[in-house]
């Protein structure tokens, strides 16, 4: 019997995808293997992907001793959660305004909003820091969060999301005597949930991993976030580095996001599919 | 040498005098920004130093604030100053200090030195001569050296013996250096199993090494008295860049392209590079990771022996309250005192800038046990200040980009130094226009 060309194409696609997946997962694999490898003082084998079969927790002990991880976790969760909570309110309302309300200069204003995406964050460090200082938020967690309370990306995403919802739903609700607030809260938001979840993932990942801005705002060690705390014991320029401890520390920083993704994988993938974010 | 306790007491007294209006009981809160340029539990070490300081000075509450790499520390310090929240003291890359002086953002230290009953000269004489240029210029003392390094030549003893060379007699001149590198290079047909020589080609490191080669070739690299001039398009620099080009393309004893510092140290550990150029600050790291015997030597010279200093100094931004200024000065003096500087040096591998550190018994023991650290210290006699200009980082990169192109085989040394000079001149033009070319009407 002749081989089914469709079937052959399928195998090829799987092989290709497998290859790409391997390339993408290599850093992660290395991190996990290196984190559990005993420190032999052997910088040469640090790049090996072959695990050592006498795994050790010594690297984790060193990493945990090097920084106050409990506090770093709490601070990072407060920052990411606080930013997201405010963002969800602002981007939903702004997205709704751009999607549904008619007002003069709407188009220009929307593109001006999108222009923010083009600005490199580094050039805003000094002006933002001056503003934060005037507000009395220097060296505080709200100071880390404040510049992100409005999000151009989120507004754009929610606008697109609201536009895919047929107007009939809103009109029906209005006919039933609902106010605009009720329309947003009871009709649009439930329908736009996949978009909000997708935005939440992007937002939390971005702020969880952010380094430069928290480094600029925060001075007190007790206000540091995970990335800054990690860098404080792993960075090195003139010498080499202790790879095991770096890997263990990175593992501790990345673990909550990885676990969350593993648990809610299906919901995440679904909301990305619905919202069209890739 | 004045003991640190005396200095601290003087600082505390002066602090007390400046504090008449406020309650004398409350401790002054100050912040020290510190970058992490070496590996290890440096952040923890800094924390324990701060605890010791605060215990000895109940009237001061100092916090060590980790601020990233040298470049990030620079960024954060500048942003904090502009936002009106200057830290009391910063451990700043020594060649960035000039820009703070140009921008008028740094506190000259002379008044405090004078209040301690010292002159600028007697104060700076506590530190190695080579460190003065980056700390004392334009008529004032701006910074106090804290941790310093120079580039060193590291040799694999076994590879030297196998090649019939004597590791006790390391190459002294460029001719001997190139010759040894040829003998140390092992080839299998077209591939090289052991390179004779490797040096880091990544940003920052490369500029530092090229400046050492340029200075060894009689060059000056930059104008030590005016931040608007560099000497890239000069015979001394051209010779240095040609020498690097020859090592890669004529003698083929150094790999082509840009090798970063971590690859250089890893190749040295693996026996894939018989000689490497690395910082004295990497000494502890190499000692911990090198299985074969190794030795360090002066960087070979051509017209003379010369290297540039690297490392960081303590500086104090402008705009601090008198109380904070006094507290910061007390902290700076404590951190740079012989005892603390020596402890930091043994922990990190940097040499201690304060000469007095080497008179202490614990330091004498350490030096006796570590002959390589002695070589690093002796090379200081041949060290020059680190390049510092207006817009230092960009001006440095103008040269580094071109030298990287030469090492990759995309540019000739002649064109490279010309292009680097043109770019650097363009970068410094605004400053030059405001200073050297701003003439009376």
Interface residues (C-beta under 8 A of the other chain):
Chain A: X41 X42 X43 X44 X65 X66 X67 X125 X126 X129 X130 X132 X133 X138 X139 X211 X212 X215 X216 X219 X220 X221 X224 X228 X231 X232 X233 X235 X236 X237 X238 X239 X240 X241 X242
Chain B: X31 X36 X37 X38 X39 X40 X41 X42 X43 X44 X47 X63 X64 X65 X66 X67 X68 X69 X70 X72 X75 X76 X78 X79 X80 X82 X83 X84 X85 X87 X149 X204 X261 X262 X265 X266 X269 X270 X279 X281 X282 X284 X285 X288 X289 X310 X349
